[in-house]
Amino acid sequence: MTAEASQAGPRQDLADHLADLAADGLRPLRIALLTYKGNPFCGGQGVYVRHLSRELARLGHRVEVIGAQPYPVLDEGHDGLTLTELPSLDLYRQPDPFRTPGRDEYRDWIDALEVGTMWTGGFPEPLTFSLRARRHLRARRGDFDVVHDNQTLGYGLLGDLGAPLVTTVHHPITVDRRLELDAATSRARRWSVRRWYAFTRMQKRVARRLPSVLTVSGTSRAEIVEHLGVREDRVHVVHIGADTDLFSPDPSVPKVPGRIVTTSSADVPLKGLVFLVEALAKVRTEHPGAHLVVVGKRPEGGPVARAVERYGLEGAVEFVKGISDAELVDLVRSAQVACVPSLYEGFSLPAAEAMATGTPLLATTGGAIPEVAGRDGDTCLAVPPGDPDALAAGLRRLLADPELRARLGAAGRERVLDHFTWARAAQGTVAHYRAAIARATGAPAPTPTTTGVSPESRATC
């Protein structure tokens, strides 16, 4: 054997061995990632599934996303990342939400339960998805090492699923329920809100029985303990983050004078958009070029639509929906100010993404936003939630001070790079997967090797 051959043999053996390991130097996992609502253009749960699944695959794991309509959108080109569609009756689809299905659409008793709950004003999807997921997982016993539920918290996920269960709770939906009740102006509306959020009683009962709950911020952790009654030692924080390659500064994108950008569901009170609209009206008395671009659906009625009309802002508030990732990033880059006016956030991806582009951030202190955005005057400007005067003051200050905008933008980008990336989120999540598997098997938790293989190293082996 030549010297070259004797050296190539061990080197090839090492490459083959490393290719069989995940990035932490341990056996790759087979992960079932469940999401009852997964489209990343319809809400934060879909964004979470898209980015986490991609990064888990990059770490060397096999990830099968199992989701219902609107179906998850996954990033292509990653080995071991697949989508399994677990269809519901899609009762809330556009353009015919709250539809009554045809007789030939019913497949089983779960479909009948879904329709019956909708007919009586409730929201059935967490329960019915969990029942379908249990049936699916039990039929595939042995296919997965761990099951990861993305905030379904349905009765169907209790009991034996064939693999240990880890659940992510972004924030307790009881918070949304309380804020919508506070915003209700009639007895009929309050009854409707209570009926719609009736599923939160189920989620409380299920959460208390879960062995491991992941959440995205310390604020959400405290609220899960308080609102859902989960034991503190069972709730673990794994920060999520921004796609810092996509959401990045680009000096070639020109800033539009007076442009303010926010991401908001206009019809959700906790997003606080109505207060930002009122603040814009105040700011325009001094900065007539100030205008707001809202990434979200234009409201047909409600407080936001009335505020736009009342303050004469029809030409100064624009709503955009259905834009691509690249268009969204360039829109944020073009703004002089990014704003998060929410009354509450369990994490606030829009804050992290705006900061990652180097766009200066004005944000409230609602919920976990300060945990993401950082300290007032260092990495953002921070104001109390629900205060249009404070929002207006922050907007005036930023629009008038280019040096402050530049300083906050640069500091915000650095904060996100240091703390809030999807690669970090995936690494932390895998550690909890392995701990859950160890608890279920009674084995000691495996220790990642100190020479764990990076995704880049795996790609070159």
N, C-alpha and C positions, 0 to 999 in steps of 0.2 A: 504493500500500500504506500502510495506517495505521501509526502508530508502534507501536501495540499489536501489530499483525500482524508487523511487522519484528522486534520483540523476541521474540514467541512462536515464530517459526520457528527461530532458533538455539537457543532454550531447549529446544524439542521435539527438535531434532536431537541436542543433548547428552544429553537423557534417553534417547533411543533408543540412542545409543552406549553410555551407561553400563549400560543394561539388557542389552547384549550382552557385558558384561565380568563376570568374577568379582570377588570382593571385593578381590583383590590388584591389580586393574587390568589383568589379563592375560586371555587367552582362556580361557573355561571348559573344564574337562576332562571327558572321558567316562571314568568310573572303573568297573571291574569289581572289586567287593569280595567275595572268596571266603571262605567259612567252612564247614568241614565239620560244625560243631556250633554252632548259632546262637541257641538260645532263651535270652533274657536271664534267665529264671527258673531255668536249669540250670547257670549257671556264668559266670565272668568273660569268656570269649570272646564270649558272646552280649551281655553288657552293652557290651563294647567296640564291637561291630558296630552295635548300636542307636544309641548316642550319637554315635559318630564319623560314621556315615552321615547322621544328621540334621544335624550341624553342617557337614559337607561340602556338603550340599544348601543350607543357609542361606548358605554362601559363594558360591553361584551355580553349583556344579558339578552334572553329571548323574551320579548314583550308582545303579548296578544291583547290588544285593546278590544273590549267587548262593550258595545254601546248601542243605544237606541236613538231614534230620531230626535232632533236633527243630528245626523251621524257625525262622529268625530272626523276631523280632517288631519291626517298624519303626514309628516314630512317623508318624502320618498328618498330612496337610495340608501337605506340603512338595513343591513342584514339583521334578520331576527325580529323585525318590527312588522306586525300584521294587524289587520282589522277584521273582527267578526261582528257582523250586524245582527242584533237581537231585536227585531222590530216590535214596536208597539202598534197601536192603531193610529198614532200620530194625530191625536184629536185637536191639537192646537196649531196645526200647520197653516201657513198662508197659501191662498187667500181666503180660506174658509175655516177659521178657528172655531172651536166649540161645535164642530160638525157632528152629526149623527151618522155613524157608518151604515152602509148597506148590509142587508142580512147575510150576504155571501162573504163579508169581511170577517165575521166572527169565527174564531178558530177554537176557542175553549172558554172555560169559566173565568179565566183571568181577563180575557177581553170583555166579558160581560161585566165584571167588577169594575174595569176601567171606565166603561161607558156609564154605568150606574152612578159611580162617584162623581163624574163630571156633571151628569144631569142634576145632581143634588147640590151643585155648587162647590164641590171639593176638588182638590188637586190630587189625582191618583198616581202619577207617574213614579214617585219613589217606591210606593208599595208594589205596584204591578211589575216594575222593572226588577225589583228584588226577588219576586216570586219566579219570574222567567229566568233570572240569573241563577237562582238555586237549582232549578230543574236542569239548566244547561251544564252547570258545573258538576252536579252529581252524575250526569251522564258521561262526563269526561274525567272521572276520578283517576288520579295518577298522572294527569297531563301537566299539572302545575305544582310548583314548590310553595307558592304564596299567592293569595288573592288580595288585591288592593282595591278597596271600594272608595270611589270618589264621591263622598257625601250623599250616598243614597240613604243609608241608615234605615233600611226597610226590614220588616219582620222576616222576609225570606232569607236574609243573610245571617240569621242566628242559627246555631246548630252546626252540624257537620257539613262542610262544603268540599271536603276532600283535601284541603290544604289550609294552613293557618291564615287568619284574616287580619289585615291591617287596614285601618280606615282613615282617610283624610277628612277633616271637618275644617272648611275654610273659615267659617264663623257660624255660630248658632243662628238658624233661620228665625228663631224666636225674636232676635233683634229686629229683623225686617217686619215681623208681625207687630211688634210694639210700635214701631215708627209709623206703620200704615194705620194702625188704630188711632194714634195721636193725630194723624192728618185727616181722619174721617170726619165728615161734617154732618152726618145724619145717622139715625138709628139703623136704617136699612143698610147703609154703607158699612157700619161697624159689624152688623150681622154677616154681611158678605165677606168681610175680611176674616172674621173668626172662622167661618166655614171653609174658606179657601185654605187657611193655614192650619186646618185640623190635623194635617199629617205631622205637624211638629210634636204632637203628643206621642205618636209612634216613634219619632226620632229620639225623643227624650228617653223612652223606655229602652230602645235598642242601644243607644249610646252608653247607658249605665252598665250594660252587659258586655261591652267590648273589652278585649284584653289589651289592645294597643290603639291609641288614637294619635294621629299626626295632625299638627296644625301649623299655620304659616306665620304666626307672630305670638309674642308674649301676651298681647292684649286679647287675642282670640283664645289663648290657653286659659286665661283667667275667666273669660266669659263661658267657655265650655264647662269649666268646673262649676261656676255659679249657676248658669242657666240650664245646663243639661244634667248636672249632678254626677259627672264623671269624676272618679278619684284622681287626685292630683298626680299620683305616681304613674298613672296610665296615659297621661297626655304629654306629648313631646313636641317641641318646636323644631321644625325644619323650614327655614326661610326659603321662599321661592325667589324668582328674580326675573330679570329682563334678558332678552336675547341680545347680548351686548355686541355681537357682530352685526346684526341687523340694525338695532337701535344704537347708532353711533354718530358722532359729529361728521358733518360734511360741509366744509366752507364754501363749496361750489353752489350750494343751495341758497339763494338769496333770502334774506329776512324781509318779511312784508311789514312795513311800518304799521304799528297799532294792532297787529294780529294777536289774538288770544285764542288758545286752543284748549278744549277740554273733551274728555270722553265721558259720556253720561247717558243713562236712560232717563229721558225726560219725565216719564210717568212713574218713576220710582222715587218716593219722597226722600229716602235716605241719601240720594245722590246730590241733593242740595242745589240743583241747577237753577231753581227759581231765584235763589239768593244771588247767584252770579249774574243772572239777567238784570236784576235790580241794581247790582253794583255797576254793571256796564252802563246803565242809564246815567248813573251819577258821574262816572268817569268821563263820559262823552261831553259833559259840559265844559271840561278843560282840555280834553283830547278828542276832538270831533272825529278823528280818523280811527279811533279805537273800534274794533269789531270782533265778534266772537264766532269761531267755527266749532260746532259741536259734532263730534263723531258719535252718531246715534240717529235714531229715527225721529223725524219731525213729528211733534205732537199735533194731533188733530183737535184736541181740546185740553182742558185741565189747567192747573195753575201756571205752568210755563207758557203755554200758548196765550193765556190771558195776560200774563206779564209782558210778553213781547208786544202784544197789541196795545196794552195800556200805556207803555212807555214809548210807543212809536218806533220800535226797533226792527220793523220788518226787513229793512235793508241792511241792518247791522248784525243780525244773527243768522247764520247759515248752518243748516244741518246736512251732514254727508253720511251716507250709509253704503255698505257693500264695496268699499274701496279695497284695493290690494294691500298687502303688507308694505310693498315699496312706496305706494302712494301715501299710506298712513305715516310712514317714517318721514317722508319728505314734507308732509303737512306739518308734523311736529317740529321738524328742523326749521321750517319757514316762519314759525311763530316767534314773536318777541317774548311771549310769556306762555307757559303752560300752567293750567290751573286745575286743582282738584278741590271742588267746593263741598265735598261730601259731609253729611252729618255723621257718617260712620263708615269705616272700611275695615274689613278683617285683615287686609294687607295693603292693597292699592297697587296693582300692576301698572295702571296708567302713570302713577307717580314715578315708579322705578324706570319705566320706559322713557318717559320724558327726560328724566335726569340723565339717562344713558346717552341721549343724543346731545347733551350739553346745553339743552334749552333750560333757562332759569325757571324755577318752580315756585308758584304761590299755592299753598295748600292749607287746609284747615287742620286742626288738631283732633279731628274726630276719629275715635277708635285707634287703630294701629298706624295711622298715617305718620305720626312723628317717629315711630320706630323705623319706618322706611325713609322718610324724607330728611331726618336729622334735625339739628337744632336751628331755631330761627336765627337768621343772619349769618349762619355758617354755610349751610348747603341748600337753604331755601328761605323763603319768607313764610312764616306760620301765623295763622289768625284763628280766632275761635270759630267753631261751626255755627251756622245759622245767623251770621252777622254780616249783612250786606255792606254796612259802613266800613267794617274792617277789611272786607274784600276789596272795596273800592280804594281804600287807602293803600293797600298793598299793590294794586294794579297801577295806581298813579305813580307810586314810588319806583316801580320797575320800568314803566314806560318812559320815565323822565331821566333814568340814570343808566347809561350804557355800560359804565364801568362796573356797577353792581350786577347787572345782568351777566357780564362776562365772568365775574368772580364766582357768582353762585352757580353758573352753568358748569364751569370747570370743576368746582368742588363737588357738585352733584354727580357728575360722571365718575369721579374717583371713588365716591362713596359706594356707588352701585358696583363698580369693579371689585371693590374690596369685600363687599358683603352679600350682594344679591345677584348671583348668576345661576342659570339652570344647571350647570355642571356641578356646582356645590350642592344644589338641591338634590340632584340625583345621587350623589355620593352619600349624603346624609340619609336619604330614604333607604338605600340599600343596606346601610348599617342596621336600620330598624327591621327590615325584612329578615335579615339573618338572626337578629335577636328573637323575633317572633317564631321563626322556625326552630330555634334552639329551645325555646320555652315549650313548644308543642311536642318536641321529641324527647325532652328531658336531657339533652346533650348540652355540654358547655358551649357558650357562644364562640364561634370561630374568631380568631384574631387575624385581621388582615396582615399580610406580609409586609415587612418594612421596605421590601423592594417591589412593591406592587407595580403592575404594568400600567402605564398611562395609555389612554386611547390612542395617542399618537404612536407610541411604541408598538402597540398591538398591530396598528396598520402597516408597520414596516417590517414586522417579523416574517 
